[in-house]
Amino acid sequence: MLQYVVRRLILTIPVIFGILVIAFMLTRLSGDPTDLILPPDVTEEARDAFRQVHGLDKPIWTQFIAFCVQAAQGDFGNSLRFQEPALSLVLERMAATTELALAAMFLAIAIGIPTGVIAAYHRNTFVDITVRSVSLLGQALPSFYLAILSIIIFAVWLRWLPTGGRGGFWHLLLPATTLAFQLVALIARVTRSCMLDVLGQDYIRTARAKGLGETTIVWIHGLRNAFIPVLTVIGLQVGFLMGGVVVTETVFSWPGVGRLAIQAIYARDFPVVQAVVLLFALIFVVVNLIVDILYAVLDPRIGYR
């Protein structure tokens, strides 16, 4: 197992390098940040001094090599807007983003998996049709539209929840539910599909013939054997979750990394954007590595090759 993990970690090196290239090049396509950050009436000498301080006066390949060397040391330079270390600025906001993302993922798993199992067990009944309809609606609604609609209904009309900001449980409930809605729909559909395949297998009929209870058959024998595709979907949805956080945090004024990324993009704050992109990419890679390891835990027939 250790050899498998080491091999997978080595394979992530070209992935991270590709992410570095994309993050560096795409941020440069937005233009010179000097024109956005400095006042329009500033002298050319001040512009040249600004570019020299932040290394923007060097050739592009020299900037890229310096960026890779510094990134390997955890140094993304200072934010052009806040004049603070970019990585420290991102990590300060990471606690809020982690809180929101974990709450959304918890809701998605806690609601999506049981809903999918129940829908599969009651196939083609009213329960199943309702779950499929709601799941289709959940995947069709854009997250920004759902977020705005939630604010109008629950915060403005009913006045049950705050419109935004970070605080206690009630501040977290609305953005976490909005972010989790599409995940619940997807996880429920995948779980239902996998459970339908499993519930028709011979070993399920054998378990019923032996007199095992339906709860044991469905939730232990059935769900465990159907869970690997569901686990794969959950791991892949971490990328969606990171992207959804950007929109959700912006709409709900949640002080996390996603909102910081939007502000940095508008300000052409290269160091902050690059730090956010690389951090999100590392989270995605690590989560998928953990998912691969969990495959063998759920099914010992899967070997580490």
N, C-alpha and C positions, 0 to 999 in steps of 0.2 A: 504493500500500500504506500509506503514512504517513497519507493522508487517511482510509483505512478504519480504521486503528488509533485515530486521534483520534476518529472518529465513534463507535466502539465504547466508548471511554473515556467520552465524554460520556453515552452511554446508560446507563452504569453508575451515574451520579449518582443518579437516582431509585431504583435498586435499593439503593444504600447507604443512602439516606435512609429507605426502607421498613424496612431492617434496624435502623437506629437507633431508629425508632419501636417496632418489635416488641421489641427488646432492652430498651428503657427501660420500656415498659408492663408486659411480662410479669414482670420482676423486681419491680415494685411490687405485683403481685398476691399475692406470697407473704407480705406483711405488713410490719410495722415491724421493722427489724433491731435497734432499740433493745431490744426485749423479749428478743431472743435473745443479744445480745452482752453487755449489762450484767447484773449479778447481779439476782435478783428483789427483793432487799431494798434496792436503791439508792434514794436520795431522788428525788423528782420534779424537784427543781432540777438534779440531775446528769443526769437524762434530757433535760431541756430544753436543757442545755448541750451534750450530745452531739448532739442534733438540730441545734442551731444551728451547731456546728462543721462538720458534714457536710452542711449545707444542707437537711436533711430537714424543717425547720420552714417552708419556703417553699411557696407554691402549686405544684401539680403541673406546670402549664405553665411556670412560671418555672424549675423544676428541669430540665424538658426542654430549654428554650432554652439554658440554661447548659451542659447536658450536650452538646448539639450543637456549641456554640461551642468548648468545651474538647476534644471529640473530634476536631474538625477540626485542632486544634493538637497532637494526639497526647497530650492530657492527660485521663485518665479519673478523676483524683482519687486519693486515697490509699485503700488497702485498709482496710476497717473492722475487719478481723481482725488483719492483720499490721502496720498503720500504716506501709506503704511505698507508693510510687507503684504503682498497679495495673498499668500498662503494663510497667514495669520488672520487676515480679513475674512477669508472663506471659512476657515475652521471655526471662527467665532459664530458664524451663522449656521454652522452645520448641526448644532444641537437642535435648533428649531426645525430644520428640515428633517432630521432623523425622527424627531417626535411626530411630525405630521405623516411621514412615510410609513413608519411602523404602525401607527394607529390605523392608517388606511389599509395596510396589508393585513393587519389583524382582523379588521372588519370584513375584508374580502374573503379571507380563508374561513373565518368563523361562520359567515353566512353562505358563501358560495358552495363549499363542499357539502354541508348537510342538505342544502337546497337541491343540488344536483343528484345526490343519492336518493332523496325522497322522490324526486321527479322520475328517476329511472325505475324505482320500485313500483311506483304507481303509473306506469307507462300508459300513455294515451287516455288518461283520465283528465278530469277538470284541473287537478293539481298540476299535472305535467304540462298541459296546454298553457296554464297561467304562467308557470315558470319559464317556458320557452318564449312566451310573448313578452314578458318583462325583460328577459335576457336580450331579446332582439332589440327592444327599445333602449336598453342600457348601452348596448354597443353602437347604436345609431346616433345617440345624442352626443354632440361635442361637449367636452368638459367645460369650456368657457361659458357655453350657453346654459348648461346645468348649474354652474356656479352662480351666474347672474340670476337665474330663475329662483334658486334657493334663497338668495339674499332677499329678493322681492317678496317671496311668500313668507319665509320664516322670520326674517329680521324686520322687514318694513311693514307688511300687512299684519302678521300675527304678533310681532314683537316678542317672540319666544327666545330668540338667540341674538347675539351681537352681530353686527354687520362685518366685522373684521378685527384684525389685530391679534396678538398673542397674549393669552392670560391663563385662565383656569380651564376646566373641562368644557364649559359651555362655549368658549372661544374655539376650542379644538374640534368640537362635534361637527359643525357645518362643513368646514373645509375637508376634514377627514372623510366624511360621508360622501361628499361630492367627488373626491379623488378616488374613493373605493368603488363607486357605482359601476363604472365600466369593468373593473376587475371582477366584481361579484358576478356580473353577467357572463363574462368569459369563463371564469372558473366553474360556474354552475353548468354551463353548456358542455364543457370538456368533461367534467365529472359525470354528468348524465350519460354522455356518449360512451365513456369507458366502462361505466357500471353496467350499461346495457349489454356490452360484449361479455363482461365477466359473469353476470347473472345467468347467462345461457350456457355456461361451461359445465362439463360433466362433474367436476368436483363439487360444484354447488348443489347439483342434484343428489350426489352421494351424501353430502352433509345433511341435506333434508331427509334422506332415507334413513340416516343414522339417528334422527330425532333431535338434531340440534335446533335451538330456538332461532327464529327469524332475525332477532337482533344480533346474535353471534354470527350468523351466516352473512348477513348484509354488511354490518359495520366492522367486522374483524376479518373474516375470510375474503369477502367481496371487495371491500374498500382497499385493503392492503395490496391486493393484486391489481387493482385498477389505479393505484396512486402514482405509479411512475410517470405516465404521460401527464397527469395533473401536476406533479412536481416539476416536470420540465416546463410547463406553461407558466407556473408560478415564478420559476427562475428567470425565464425570458421576460416576464412582465416587470422585472426590476427596471429594465431600460425604459419601458413605458411609464413606470412610476416616477422615474427621475425627470422625464419630459413633462409629465402631467403636473409635477410639483411646480415647475416654472410658471405655468398658466394659473394654477390654483393659488399659489402664493401671491401672484400679482393681483388677482381679483380680490382676494380676501385681505390684502395688505399684511400678509404673514411675513415676519422679518427673517426669512431663511435664505438659503443659497440661491434658490430659483429667482427670487425677487432681486437679489444682488446681481445675478447674471444678466437680467434684463437691463438694469441700470448701467452695468458695465458695457453692455453691447451698445446702448444708446450713446454712451460717452466715449466709445472706442477705447476702452480701458483694456488694452491687450493683456497685461499680466493677470488681471482678475479673471478675464474670460478664459484664458489658457489654464489657469489653476482650477477653475470650475469644471471645464471639459475633462481634464485629466483625472480629477478626483471622481467624477461620475463614472468615467470609463473604468477606473480601478475598482470601484464598488461593483460594477456590472461583472467584471472579470472574476473577482473573488467570489461573488454569489454563485456564478455558474460553475466555478470549481467546486464549491461546497455541494451544489446540486449533483454533480457527477459522482462525488464521493458517497452521497446518500443513496445513489442507485444500488450500490452493492449492499448497503445496510438493509434496504427494503427487499432486495432479491439477491440472496447469496449466490445464485447461479451466474450473476454478472461478475466477470473477473476483471482485474486491473491489468490491462494489456497496453 
